[in-house]
Amino acid sequence: MLINKKEIILKINSIIFSSLDIRDVYETMSRELLKVIDFDRLTVTLITENNNLYETFVLSKDYEHTALQEGVLYPMEGSLMKRVVQFREPVIVEDTSLGRFQTDKVLYAEGIRSRFGYPLSYKGRVTGSVNFGSKRKDYYTKKHISFFSMIAPQLAMAIENTRLFNKTREAEKKYRSIIENSPDIIFEYTKDGTFPLISPSVERITGYSVEYFYNHKNCGTSLCHPDDRERVQNEVLCVLDGHVDSLMDLECRVIHKQGHIKWLSIEVLPLKEEGKIIGIEGFCRDITERKRLDELKNNLIRDVTHELKTPTAKIEMAIDMFERALSSGNKSLLEKGSQIPEILRNNLYRLKNATKNILDISRLESGIEPLKLTDISIHDIIKHIAGEKKESAGKKKIALIEQLPPDVPPIKADSDKIKHLVNHLIDNAIKFTDEGKITLAVKILPQAVEITVEDTGRGLDKDAQECVFEKFYKENPSAEGSGIGLAICKHIVQMHKGKIWVESEGRGKGSRFKFTLPIAEERKEQGTNQVIRLKAEG
């Protein structure tokens, strides 16, 4: 042992407290200990919480050949560690060949002939031990115990701090992972209007970055919709002032950076420091989709009520008429009663058709019915439907004219929905044209095809053109039909990322319903390559 032990002890203490992780300073500490205690093997072992197991916390880095591995849990029974913990005092093994402890056999096989274990105590509890091993028999004595007793308390404290630090770091890591991966906005907001914490999901939900919230005071409620802002501010102030303990399911609208509306559900608790409220903490959940579905549900109820009211009333009227005719024997009523089957049949058909249309548009609006996309020929679809409609058009002396180029490129679309779209536009044209012609035309654009259904019928004024694709719109409220057909057409086109519109010079001057559908990607690439090739050849 060296003479200047005090200087070595101070240096070792300095090393121990230089890091919160004992592993970081282990090799340096080992070199300093070697100056005062000779050893061939040095380990730090720690007891697990249930006191039945222990683990090798750190192990001599230059001691490569050992059965005891760092981080592996070993049973306390039969180990030197058990003796240290039981009697809370150092243990010296003069000769490992005698096999006093089970681990002696392992160490003897690895060349260690004597051992010395010193307990690490923290707040009155033995938490582990420091263990020295030497290749010389009978090496460790009371002088080693005396020296190490001057270091052990600081080492025990440093290692316990390490364990607490690692637990805290692990908890913080898990907490940070939760925050970073949470679909909801997790936040802390102080009374001075700053955000000490806000999760990355805020950018996905609001469009504003985390840095924006960190750098702008009072920017939380400023994003609220003007109609909700005052209510939200008042509710939050109640928590900040301690008038209420929490806020649950506070729903409000915020304005996304791109200008559209998002619905949030907010839950808030007071953020306290030394018993005083310094702010709030909580989370915001994006409920925009839920609100959209609620609106769809409400719209469906409204639409069904609106559309079924008239035919239901007429059916009720017919039944009432029939009952009065039977009970009174009135001839004039009996004659009117002969119309009842027709009234019932017509209005039942109207009910059936309205129900189908409402369900169709509800499915389209909700997005629950995905598109079944394939490459289809719009040329063949129009030609086939036009052939089916010639008879009904001929009854009204309407000529169906096709202007279809032979090389119309395929489109990527849902065949059934496109057939429904074309069918309805041609049916409408026949319905609102008394005589003349209906022209079906296709025009090839650079990235799409444009389809036109033009008639010489009643035409539309400016106001009607603006409303014609709205649900339940009818120029004449008493006219037949549900007023949903063109709204369905609009949804079908929009689902295919196309556009639909109407043109008309006014009443009595006919109408042109036009829509575009994107060309299939393969054909787009071919067209682009062809243009490049032509330019190169030119």
C-alpha positions in Angstrom: 0.0 0.0 0.0 1.2 3.5 -0.7 2.0 6.1 2.0 -0.1 9.0 0.7 -3.4 7.3 1.3 -5.3 10.5 2.1 -4.5 12.0 -1.4 -5.6 8.8 -3.0 -8.9 8.7 -1.0 -9.7 12.3 -2.0 -9.0 11.5 -5.6 -11.2 8.4 -5.5 -14.0 10.4 -3.9 -13.6 13.1 -6.6 -13.8 10.4 -9.3 -16.9 8.8 -7.7 -18.8 12.0 -7.6 -17.7 13.2 -11.1 -20.5 11.3 -12.9 -24.0 10.1 -12.2 -23.2 6.8 -13.9 -20.6 4.8 -12.0 -19.8 2.9 -15.2 -18.5 6.1 -16.8 -15.8 6.4 -14.1 -15.2 2.8 -13.3 -11.9 2.3 -15.1 -10.4 5.5 -13.7 -11.6 4.5 -10.2 -10.1 1.0 -10.6 -6.7 2.5 -11.5 -6.7 4.7 -8.4 -7.8 1.8 -6.1 -4.9 -0.3 -7.6 -2.5 2.2 -6.0 -3.7 1.3 -2.5 -5.3 -2.2 -2.8 -3.8 -4.8 -5.1 -6.4 -6.9 -7.0 -6.7 -9.0 -10.1 -10.5 -8.7 -10.2 -12.8 -5.9 -9.0 -16.6 -6.0 -9.1 -19.5 -4.0 -7.7 -22.6 -6.1 -7.1 -26.1 -4.8 -6.1 -29.0 -6.5 -4.5 -32.4 -6.6 -6.3 -35.5 -5.2 -4.6 -36.7 -8.5 -3.3 -33.3 -9.3 -1.7 -33.2 -12.8 -3.3 -31.0 -12.0 -6.2 -28.0 -9.8 -7.0 -26.4 -8.6 -10.2 -22.9 -7.7 -11.2 -23.2 -4.0 -11.7 -19.7 -3.3 -13.1 -16.9 -5.7 -13.7 -13.1 -5.3 -14.3 -12.7 -4.5 -17.9 -9.4 -6.3 -18.2 -10.7 -9.5 -16.6 -12.2 -11.1 -19.7 -12.6 -14.8 -18.8 -15.3 -15.0 -16.2 -18.6 -16.9 -15.8 -20.1 -13.9 -13.9 -21.5 -11.5 -16.4 -22.6 -7.9 -16.0 -26.3 -7.4 -15.9 -27.1 -11.1 -15.2 -29.1 -11.9 -12.0 -27.7 -14.5 -9.6 -29.2 -16.2 -6.6 -28.2 -14.9 -3.2 -28.2 -18.3 -1.6 -24.8 -19.8 -1.1 -23.0 -16.6 -2.2 -20.5 -14.3 -0.4 -23.0 -11.6 -1.0 -25.5 -13.4 1.2 -23.0 -13.4 4.1 -22.2 -9.7 3.6 -25.9 -8.7 3.7 -26.8 -11.0 6.6 -24.0 -9.7 9.0 -23.6 -6.2 7.4 -19.8 -6.6 7.7 -16.8 -7.3 5.5 -16.0 -10.9 4.5 -12.6 -12.3 3.7 -12.0 -15.6 1.9 -8.4 -16.6 2.5 -8.5 -19.6 0.1 -11.1 -20.1 -2.6 -10.0 -23.7 -3.1 -11.8 -24.6 0.1 -15.1 -23.7 -1.5 -16.7 -21.8 1.4 -19.1 -20.2 -1.0 -20.6 -21.5 -4.2 -19.0 -18.6 -6.2 -15.6 -19.6 -4.7 -15.5 -22.6 -7.0 -16.2 -20.5 -10.1 -13.5 -17.9 -9.1 -11.0 -20.6 -8.2 -11.4 -22.2 -11.6 -10.7 -18.7 -13.1 -7.4 -18.3 -11.1 -8.7 -16.2 -8.1 -7.2 -17.6 -4.8 -8.5 -15.1 -2.2 -11.4 -12.7 -2.0 -12.6 -9.6 0.0 -16.1 -8.3 0.0 -17.1 -5.0 1.7 -20.8 -4.0 2.2 -22.2 -0.9 0.6 -24.7 0.7 3.0 -27.1 3.5 2.2 -29.5 5.0 4.8 -29.1 2.0 7.1 -29.7 -0.7 4.4 -27.1 -2.8 2.7 -27.6 -2.3 -1.0 -24.6 -4.3 -2.4 -20.9 -4.9 -2.0 -17.5 -4.1 -3.6 -15.6 -7.3 -4.2 -11.8 -7.7 -4.7 -10.1 -10.9 -6.0 -6.4 -11.8 -6.0 -4.5 -14.6 -7.6 -2.5 -14.9 -4.3 -3.8 -17.0 -1.4 -4.3 -15.3 2.0 -3.8 -11.8 0.5 -6.5 -9.7 2.0 -6.3 -8.6 5.7 -7.8 -6.2 8.2 -5.7 -3.3 6.8 -7.6 -3.6 3.5 -10.9 -3.5 5.5 -9.7 -0.4 7.4 -8.6 1.5 4.3 -11.7 0.7 2.3 -14.0 1.7 5.1 -12.9 5.3 4.4 -14.2 5.1 0.8 -17.2 2.8 1.1 -19.8 5.3 2.4 -19.1 7.7 -0.5 -19.1 4.9 -3.0 -22.4 3.6 -1.7 -24.0 7.0 -2.0 -22.6 7.5 -5.5 -23.9 4.1 -6.6 -27.4 4.7 -5.1 -27.5 8.1 -6.9 -26.6 6.2 -10.0 -29.5 3.8 -9.5 -31.9 6.6 -8.8 -30.6 8.5 -11.8 -30.9 5.5 -14.1 -34.5 4.9 -12.9 -35.3 8.6 -13.4 -33.7 8.5 -16.8 -35.6 5.4 -17.8 -38.9 6.9 -16.6 -38.1 10.1 -18.4 -37.2 8.1 -21.5 -40.6 6.3 -21.4 -42.4 9.5 -20.6 -40.7 11.3 -23.5 -41.5 8.4 -25.8 -45.2 8.6 -24.8 -45.2 12.3 -25.5 -43.4 12.1 -28.8 -45.6 9.2 -30.1 -48.9 10.3 -28.6 -51.6 11.0 -31.2 -53.0 13.6 -28.8 -51.4 17.0 -27.9 -49.9 16.7 -24.4 -49.0 20.1 -23.0 -48.1 22.2 -20.0 -49.1 25.9 -20.0 -48.1 28.5 -17.4 -49.9 31.6 -16.2 -47.4 33.8 -18.0 -48.7 32.4 -21.3 -45.7 30.1 -22.1 -45.6 26.4 -23.0 -42.8 24.6 -21.1 -44.0 21.4 -22.8 -46.0 20.5 -25.9 -45.9 17.3 -27.9 -44.9 17.0 -31.6 -48.5 15.9 -32.6 -49.5 19.6 -32.3 -48.1 20.2 -35.8 -50.1 17.4 -37.3 -53.3 18.7 -35.7 -52.9 22.5 -36.0 -50.3 22.9 -38.7 -48.1 25.0 -36.3 -44.7 23.6 -35.2 -43.6 22.9 -31.6 -41.2 25.8 -31.9 -44.0 28.2 -32.8 -45.7 27.4 -29.5 -42.4 27.7 -27.5 -41.6 31.1 -29.1 -45.1 32.8 -29.0 -46.8 33.7 -25.8 -50.6 33.2 -25.4 -50.8 31.4 -28.7 -52.9 28.6 -27.3 -56.4 30.2 -27.2 -55.5 32.5 -30.1 -56.0 29.5 -32.4 -59.5 29.0 -31.2 -62.4 29.8 -33.5 -63.7 33.3 -32.7 -67.0 31.9 -31.6 -65.3 29.6 -29.1 -62.4 31.7 -27.9 -64.1 33.5 -25.0 -65.7 30.4 -23.7 -62.5 28.4 -23.7 -60.6 31.3 -22.0 -63.2 31.5 -19.2 -63.1 27.8 -18.6 -59.3 27.7 -18.4 -59.2 30.7 -16.1 -61.5 28.9 -13.7 -58.8 26.2 -13.4 -55.9 28.7 -13.2 -57.7 30.6 -10.4 -58.6 27.4 -8.5 -62.4 27.7 -8.9 -62.6 24.2 -10.4 -60.4 21.2 -10.0 -60.3 20.2 -13.7 -61.9 20.5 -17.1 -63.1 17.4 -18.9 -64.3 17.0 -22.5 -64.2 20.7 -23.3 -65.0 20.8 -27.0 -63.9 23.7 -29.2 -62.9 24.5 -32.7 -59.4 25.7 -33.7 -58.3 27.1 -37.0 -55.6 25.1 -38.7 -52.7 26.9 -40.2 -54.1 26.1 -43.7 -57.4 27.8 -42.7 -59.7 24.8 -42.2 -61.5 23.9 -38.9 -60.4 21.2 -36.5 -62.4 20.1 -33.5 -60.6 19.4 -30.2 -61.6 17.8 -26.9 -59.6 19.3 -24.1 -58.9 17.9 -20.6 -57.1 20.1 -18.1 -55.7 19.8 -14.6 -53.9 22.5 -12.5 -50.1 22.5 -12.6 -48.8 23.1 -9.1 -45.5 24.0 -7.5 -45.2 24.0 -3.8 -48.9 23.9 -3.5 -49.5 26.9 -5.7 -51.2 26.8 -9.1 -48.6 28.0 -11.7 -50.4 26.8 -14.8 -52.3 23.9 -16.4 -51.4 20.6 -17.9 -53.5 18.2 -20.0 -54.1 17.0 -23.5 -56.1 17.9 -26.6 -57.7 15.1 -28.7 -58.5 15.6 -32.3 -62.2 14.8 -32.6 -62.7 16.3 -36.1 -63.6 12.9 -37.6 -66.0 12.1 -34.8 -67.7 15.5 -35.4 -67.9 14.8 -39.1 -69.6 11.5 -38.5 -72.0 13.1 -36.1 -72.8 15.7 -38.7 -73.3 13.0 -41.3 -75.6 11.1 -39.0 -77.6 14.3 -38.2 -77.8 15.2 -42.0 -79.0 11.7 -42.8 -81.8 12.0 -40.2 -82.7 15.4 -41.6 -82.5 14.2 -45.2 -84.6 11.1 -44.5 -87.2 13.2 -42.7 -87.3 15.8 -45.4 -87.5 13.4 -48.4 -90.0 10.9 -46.9 -92.5 13.5 -45.6 -94.3 14.1 -49.0 -94.8 10.5 -50.2 -95.8 9.4 -46.7 -98.4 12.2 -46.5 -99.8 11.2 -49.9 -100.1 7.5 -48.9 -101.8 8.6 -45.7 -104.2 10.8 -47.7 -105.0 7.9 -50.1 -105.8 5.5 -47.3 -107.9 8.1 -45.6 -109.8 8.7 -48.9 -110.4 4.9 -49.2 -111.7 4.6 -45.7 -114.1 7.5 -46.1 -115.4 6.1 -49.4 -116.1 2.7 -47.9 -117.8 4.1 -44.8 -120.0 6.8 -46.5 -121.0 4.9 -49.7 -120.6 8.3 -51.5 -120.4 7.6 -55.2 -118.1 10.5 -56.0 -115.7 9.4 -53.2 -115.8 5.8 -54.5 -114.9 7.1 -58.0 -111.9 8.9 -56.5 -111.1 5.8 -54.6 -110.3 4.0 -57.9 -107.2 6.3 -58.2 -105.9 5.0 -54.8 -103.8 2.0 -56.2 -102.0 4.4 -58.6 -101.4 7.0 -55.9 -100.1 4.2 -53.6 -97.9 2.7 -56.3 -96.4 6.0 -57.4 -95.6 7.1 -53.9 -94.2 3.8 -52.8 -91.9 3.9 -55.8 -91.0 7.4 -54.7 -90.3 6.2 -51.2 -88.2 3.4 -52.5 -86.2 5.6 -54.8 -85.7 8.3 -52.2 -84.5 5.8 -49.6 -82.0 4.3 -52.1 -80.7 7.7 -53.1 -80.3 8.9 -49.5 -78.4 5.7 -48.6 -76.2 6.1 -51.7 -75.2 9.6 -50.9 -74.7 8.9 -47.2 -72.3 6.1 -48.2 -70.4 8.4 -50.5 -70.2 11.2 -48.0 -69.0 9.0 -45.2 -66.3 7.4 -47.3 -67.2 3.9 -46.0 -67.6 2.5 -49.5 -64.1 2.5 -51.1 -63.6 2.8 -54.9 -63.0 -0.4 -56.8 -60.5 1.1 -59.3 -59.6 -0.6 -62.6 -58.7 0.7 -66.0 -61.9 1.2 -67.9 -62.9 2.6 -71.3 -65.2 5.7 -71.0 -65.7 5.4 -74.7 -67.3 1.9 -74.4 -69.4 2.9 -71.3 -70.9 5.9 -73.1 -71.6 3.9 -76.2 -73.2 1.1 -74.3 -75.5 3.4 -72.2 -76.4 5.5 -75.2 -77.6 2.3 -77.0 -79.8 1.5 -74.0 -81.3 5.0 -73.9 -82.2 5.4 -77.6 -85.7 3.9 -77.2 -86.7 6.2 -74.3 -85.2 9.2 -76.2 -87.0 8.2 -79.4 -90.4 8.2 -77.7 -89.9 12.0 -77.1 -88.5 12.4 -80.7 -85.0 13.2 -79.2 -82.0 12.3 -81.3 -79.0 10.8 -79.4 -75.8 11.9 -81.1 -72.4 10.4 -80.1 -69.2 12.4 -80.8 -66.6 9.9 -79.5 -63.0 9.9 -80.8 -61.7 6.3 -81.4 -58.5 6.7 -79.4 -59.9 7.7 -76.0 -57.4 6.6 -73.4 -58.5 4.4 -70.5 -59.2 6.0 -67.1 -58.6 4.5 -63.6 -62.1 4.4 -62.1 -64.8 2.5 -60.4 -66.8 1.1 -63.3 -70.2 0.8 -61.5 -70.0 4.4 -60.2 -69.0 5.9 -63.6 -71.9 4.0 -65.2 -74.3 5.4 -62.6 -72.9 8.9 -63.3 -73.3 8.7 -67.1 -76.7 7.0 -66.8 -78.1 9.8 -64.5 -76.8 12.6 -66.7 -78.4 11.1 -69.8 -81.7 10.3 -68.0 -81.8 13.9 -66.8 -81.2 15.3 -70.3 -84.0 13.1 -71.6 -86.3 14.1 -68.7 -85.9 17.9 -69.2 -85.8 17.9 -73.1 -89.2 17.8 -74.9 -87.7 17.5 -78.4 -84.4 18.1 -80.2 -81.2 16.3 -79.5 -78.8 15.2 -76.9 -75.1 15.1 -77.7 -72.6 12.9 -75.9 -69.1 14.0 -76.5 -65.6 13.2 -75.2 -62.6 15.5 -75.4 -59.0 14.3 -74.6 -57.1 16.7 -72.4 -53.3 16.4 -71.5 -54.0 14.7 -68.1 -57.7 13.9 -68.3 -60.8 13.2 -70.4 -63.7 15.7 -70.5 -67.2 14.2 -71.0 -70.1 16.4 -72.1 -73.8 15.6 -72.0 -75.5 18.5 -73.9 -79.2 18.9 -74.5 -81.6 21.3 -76.2 -84.0 21.2 -73.3 -85.3 23.7 -70.7 -81.9 25.2 -69.7 -81.0 26.8 -66.4 -80.8 30.4 -65.2 -77.7 31.6 -63.3 -79.2 30.9 -59.8 -80.2 27.4 -60.8 -76.7 26.7 -62.1 -75.2 27.6 -58.7 -77.5 25.3 -56.8 -78.1 22.4 -59.1 -75.6 20.0 -57.5 -76.9 20.6 -53.9 -78.8 17.9 -52.1 -82.6 18.1 -52.6 -82.4 21.1 -54.9 -85.4 21.2 -57.4 -86.3 24.2 -59.5 -89.9 23.2 -59.0 -90.5 21.8 -55.5 -93.5 19.8 -56.7 -91.5 18.1 -59.5 -90.9 14.4 -59.4 -87.6 13.1 -58.1 -85.6 13.4 -54.9 -83.2 16.2 -55.9 -80.3 14.0 -54.9 -79.2 12.6 -58.2 -76.9 15.4 -59.2 -75.4 15.6 -55.7 -74.5 11.9 -56.1 -72.9 12.6 -59.5 -70.8 15.4 -57.9 -69.6 13.1 -55.1 -68.7 10.3 -57.6 -66.6 12.8 -59.7 -64.9 14.2 -56.7 -64.0 10.7 -55.3 -62.2 10.2 -58.7 -60.4 13.5 -58.2 -62.3 15.0 -61.2 -64.4 18.1 -61.7 -68.1 18.6 -62.7 -70.0 21.7 -63.7 -72.9 22.9 -65.8 -73.2 25.5 -68.5 -76.4 27.1 -69.9 -77.3 30.3 -71.7 -80.5 30.5 -69.8 -84.1 29.2 -69.8 -85.1 27.4 -73.0 -81.6 27.3 -74.3 -80.5 23.9 -73.2 -77.8 22.7 -70.8 -74.3 21.3 -71.0 -73.2 19.1 -68.1 -69.5 18.5 -68.2 -67.1 16.5 -66.0 -63.5 15.4 -66.2 -61.8 12.2 -65.0 -58.0 11.7 -64.8 -56.3 9.4 -67.3 -54.7 6.2 -66.0 -51.1 6.9 -64.8 -49.6 4.5 -67.3 -51.2 6.4 -70.2 -50.0 9.7 -68.7 -46.4 8.5 -68.7 -46.8 7.3 -72.3 -48.1 10.7 -73.3 -45.3 12.5 -71.5 -42.7 10.3 -73.1 -44.2 10.8 -76.5 -44.0 14.6 -76.1 -40.4 14.4 -75.0 -39.6 12.1 -77.9 -41.2 14.5 -80.4 -39.3 17.4 -79.0 -36.1 15.5 -79.3 -36.8 14.5 -82.9 -37.7 18.1 -83.7 
